[in-house]
Amino acid sequence: MTKIRDIISEKPWVGWVLFFGTLVIVFLVGLFGASIIERRSEANLVFQLTKSINEWEPRNEVWGENFPRQYETYISTQDTTFRSKYGGGAMVDMLAKYPNLVILWAGYAFSRDYNQGRGHYYAVQDVRNTLRTDVPQPATCWTCKSTDVPRLMNEMGIANFYKAGWSELGSEVVNHIGCQDCHDPNTLNLRITRPALIEAFKRQGKDISQASHQEMRSLVCAQCHVEYYFKGKEDNYLTFPWDDGLTAEEMEQYYDRINHVDFIHALSKTPILKAQHPDWEMSQFGIHAERGIACADCHMPYKTEGGVKFTNHKMQSPLNNISGSCQTCHRENEGTLARNVYDRQDKVRQLADIAEQSLVKAHIEAKAAWDNGATESQMKNILALIRHSQWRWDYVAASHGGSFHAPLESARLLGTSIQKAEQARVELSTLLTKLEVKLPIPMPDISTKEKAQAFIGLNMKELYQTKKEILFNIVPKWDKQALERQSKMGTY
C-alpha cells in the first residue's frame, strides 16, 4: 500500500485512472447482474389469473381478461392496411395479380379464387367467403382456422373430427385463431394442440415434448404453417409428409411412393401435387433458423409497456415493425434492412415468373398432344416432369416469406423447376412433331384473370351465384346456432 501511495503522490494522474477504471468495472458488473436478473425474471414468468380458464376455452376475449396486453395486441391484427412489396396484411387477389396461376391450377378450386390471407383474425370469415369452399370439403379444412378445433377434437375424437363434413361443423367453428391454439390455460406454457405435428415427429422417432422453449416458439407455428395432405378418401386424416425428410424432393419422393394426387390438371391431365404453405419447413433452410432464431422472434417480438415486458401478439410482417423485429439484432437503418429483404424477394420472384411461364406453355402443349392422339405411354415421362416441375414451383410460391426465409433454397428449387418444365417441353416438341402437329403451339391470351378463367372453361358468374346462395342460406343458420351455443358458454 505504501508503494501505491508513493506512486500516486509522484504521479497524481495514476489515481484518476484507478478511480475511473474502478467505476467502469463496477458499472459493467452491475449491468451484467441486472441482465442476469432480467433474464431470470423472463424465464420465470409470474402471472395471476383473475378468472379461471377452461382447458379448451376457445373464446379469446376470456383469455384477454387475464392477459390484456397480449389480447389487445392480438386484436390489432384487425388492421389490414399495411402492404409490403410482396405481402403484408391486406387482402390481395393473387389470381388478378398473377393470371398464370389460373392455368397452373386448372381443374382445382384455387383457379376460382385465391387471395392473400389477411391474418389470423379473419381466418374463419375468409375461409367461409372463398369460392374454394363451394365444393364439398371435409372438416379437416377447419383444422388451422379456429380455437374451436381442439375443443371439437376433444369432444368428438380426432379421427371423427376429420371424417366430418366442412359444412356439418360450420356452426361450431366460429372463434378465429387465438390464445388456446398455442397456450396451456393453467401455466401459459406453449403447447401443441394439433395432433398432426406430434404424429409427424413421432414417425421420425422424435419426442416433441422434449423441445426447448425457444424451439416451441417456432413449433406452435409449425402446427399449421406447413405442407400437409389428407390421408384416406374417407378418413381425410391430416398428415404431414415428413417421413423421408423435410426437403421438397424428400416430400415429393414420399408422395410419389404413395401415389398421392391433389388434382388432375384440366388441360395437360398431369397428376398434380398442390403445395399448401410449407413456411416452417422452408425456414429451416435459412440463416435465421441456423442461428437459432424462432418465428416469434421476428413476427411476435418482445414489447415493453408500463415497465412490463411481454410478447407482442400482433402477428405480422416484420417489415411493418423493423425497429422492433429486425433492429434488435441488425444495426443497419430501416431503409437498408427493407431493401435487403426486397432484393432477395425480387430475385426469387424473377425466377418464379420464368417457371410459371414455362409451366403454362408445358400444360397447353401437353393438351395439344392429347388432342392430336398422344397415348398414355408417350405422355408418361412428360407428365412426370410437369408434375415434379410444378411441385417445386408451387412449394416456393406457397411458402409465404420463403423468398426471404431461405432465398438460396427457393432459388435452387425454382431452378430445378424451370429445368424440368423445359425438359418436358423438349420432349413435347419431339412428340408433337411425330404427331405431325405444326409448331409452335399458339398460346392464348391469358393476360388477365378473367381471360385465363374463360380459357379453362370456368363460368364465374355461375360460381358467384352459388356462393351467394351459400352465404344467404347456410351461413345465417350457422351463425344462429353458434350464437345459441356460445350464449350457453357465457359469451353474450
Secondary structure as the mmCIF struct_conf table of DSSP 4:
data_model
#
loop_
_struct_conf.conf_type_id
_struct_conf.id
_struct_conf.beg_label_comp_id
_struct_conf.beg_label_asym_id
_struct_conf.beg_label_seq_id
_struct_conf.end_label_comp_id
_struct_conf.end_label_asym_id
_struct_conf.end_label_seq_id
HELX_RH_AL_P HELX_RH_AL_P1 THR A 2 GLU A 10
HELX_RH_AL_P HELX_RH_AL_P2 PRO A 12 ALA A 43
BEND BEND1 ASN A 44 ASN A 44
BEND BEND2 THR A 50 LYS A 51
TURN_TY1_P TURN_TY1_P1 GLU A 55 TRP A 56
HELX_RH_AL_P HELX_RH_AL_P3 ASN A 60 ASN A 66
HELX_RH_AL_P HELX_RH_AL_P4 PRO A 68 ILE A 75
HELX_RH_3T_P HELX_RH_3T_P1 SER A 76 GLN A 78
STRN STRN1 ARG A 83 ARG A 83
BEND BEND3 LYS A 85 TYR A 86
STRN STRN2 GLY A 88 GLY A 88
BEND BEND4 GLY A 89 ALA A 90
STRN STRN3 VAL A 92 ASP A 93
HELX_RH_AL_P HELX_RH_AL_P5 MET A 94 LYS A 97
TURN_TY1_P TURN_TY1_P2 PRO A 99 PRO A 99
HELX_RH_AL_P HELX_RH_AL_P6 ASN A 100 LEU A 104
TURN_TY1_P TURN_TY1_P3 TRP A 105 GLY A 107
BEND BEND5 TYR A 108 TYR A 108
HELX_RH_3T_P HELX_RH_3T_P2 ALA A 109 SER A 111
TURN_TY1_P TURN_TY1_P4 ARG A 112 ARG A 112
STRN STRN4 ASN A 115 GLN A 116
HELX_RH_3T_P HELX_RH_3T_P3 HIS A 120 TYR A 122
HELX_RH_AL_P HELX_RH_AL_P7 ALA A 123 ASN A 129
BEND BEND6 THR A 130 THR A 130
HELX_RH_3T_P HELX_RH_3T_P4 LEU A 131 THR A 133
BEND BEND7 ASP A 134 VAL A 135
STRN STRN5 PRO A 138 PRO A 138
HELX_RH_3T_P HELX_RH_3T_P5 ALA A 139 TRP A 142
TURN_TY1_P TURN_TY1_P5 THR A 143 LYS A 145
STRN STRN6 SER A 146 SER A 146
TURN_TY1_P TURN_TY1_P6 THR A 147 THR A 147
HELX_RH_AL_P HELX_RH_AL_P8 ASP A 148 MET A 156
HELX_RH_AL_P HELX_RH_AL_P9 ILE A 158 LYS A 163
BEND BEND8 ALA A 164 ALA A 164
STRN STRN7 GLY A 165 GLY A 165
TURN_TY1_P TURN_TY1_P7 TRP A 166 TRP A 166
HELX_RH_3T_P HELX_RH_3T_P6 SER A 167 LEU A 169
TURN_TY1_P TURN_TY1_P8 GLY A 170 GLU A 172
BEND BEND9 ASN A 175 ASN A 175
STRN STRN8 HIS A 176 HIS A 176
BEND BEND10 ILE A 177 ILE A 177
HELX_RH_3T_P HELX_RH_3T_P7 CYS A 179 ASP A 181
TURN_TY1_P TURN_TY1_P9 CYS A 182 CYS A 182
STRN STRN9 HIS A 183 HIS A 183
TURN_TY1_P TURN_TY1_P10 PRO A 185 THR A 187
STRN STRN10 LEU A 190 LEU A 190
HELX_RH_AL_P HELX_RH_AL_P10 PRO A 195 ARG A 203
TURN_TY1_P TURN_TY1_P11 GLN A 204 GLY A 205
HELX_RH_3T_P HELX_RH_3T_P8 ILE A 208 GLN A 210
HELX_RH_AL_P HELX_RH_AL_P11 HIS A 213 ALA A 222
TURN_TY1_P TURN_TY1_P12 GLN A 223 CYS A 224
BEND BEND11 HIS A 225 VAL A 226
STRN STRN11 TYR A 229 LYS A 231
BEND BEND12 GLY A 232 GLY A 232
TURN_TY1_P TURN_TY1_P13 LYS A 233 ASP A 235
STRN STRN12 TYR A 237 THR A 239
TURN_TY1_P TURN_TY1_P14 ASP A 243 ASP A 244
BEND BEND13 LEU A 246 THR A 247
HELX_RH_AL_P HELX_RH_AL_P12 ALA A 248 ARG A 257
TURN_TY1_P TURN_TY1_P15 ILE A 258 ASN A 259
BEND BEND14 ASP A 262 ASP A 262
STRN STRN13 PHE A 263 ILE A 264
TURN_TY1_P TURN_TY1_P16 ALA A 266 SER A 268
STRN STRN14 PRO A 271 ILE A 272
HELX_RH_AL_P HELX_RH_AL_P13 ASP A 279 SER A 283
TURN_TY1_P TURN_TY1_P17 GLN A 284 PHE A 285
BEND BEND15 GLY A 286 GLY A 286
HELX_RH_AL_P HELX_RH_AL_P14 ILE A 287 GLU A 290
TURN_TY1_P TURN_TY1_P18 ARG A 291 GLY A 292
HELX_RH_AL_P HELX_RH_AL_P15 CYS A 295 HIS A 299
BEND BEND16 MET A 300 MET A 300
STRN STRN15 TYR A 302 GLU A 305
TURN_TY1_P TURN_TY1_P19 GLY A 306 GLY A 307
STRN STRN16 VAL A 308 THR A 311
HELX_RH_3T_P HELX_RH_3T_P9 PRO A 318 ASN A 320
BEND BEND17 ASN A 321 ASN A 321
HELX_RH_AL_P HELX_RH_AL_P16 ILE A 322 SER A 325
TURN_TY1_P TURN_TY1_P20 CYS A 326 CYS A 329
BEND BEND18 GLU A 332 GLU A 332
HELX_RH_AL_P HELX_RH_AL_P17 GLU A 334 ASP A 371
TURN_TY1_P TURN_TY1_P21 ASN A 372 GLY A 373
HELX_RH_AL_P HELX_RH_AL_P18 GLU A 376 ALA A 398
BEND BEND19 SER A 399 SER A 399
TURN_TY1_P TURN_TY1_P22 HIS A 400 GLY A 401
HELX_RH_AL_P HELX_RH_AL_P19 GLY A 402 HIS A 405
BEND BEND20 ALA A 406 ALA A 406
HELX_RH_AL_P HELX_RH_AL_P20 PRO A 407 LYS A 434
TURN_TY1_P TURN_TY1_P23 LEU A 435 GLU A 436
BEND BEND21 LEU A 439 PRO A 440
HELX_LH_PP_P HELX_LH_PP_P1 ILE A 441 PRO A 444
BEND BEND22 THR A 448 THR A 448
HELX_RH_AL_P HELX_RH_AL_P21 LYS A 449 PHE A 455
TURN_TY1_P TURN_TY1_P24 ILE A 456 GLY A 457
HELX_RH_AL_P HELX_RH_AL_P22 MET A 460 MET A 489
TURN_TY1_P TURN_TY1_P25 GLY A 490 GLY A 490
#
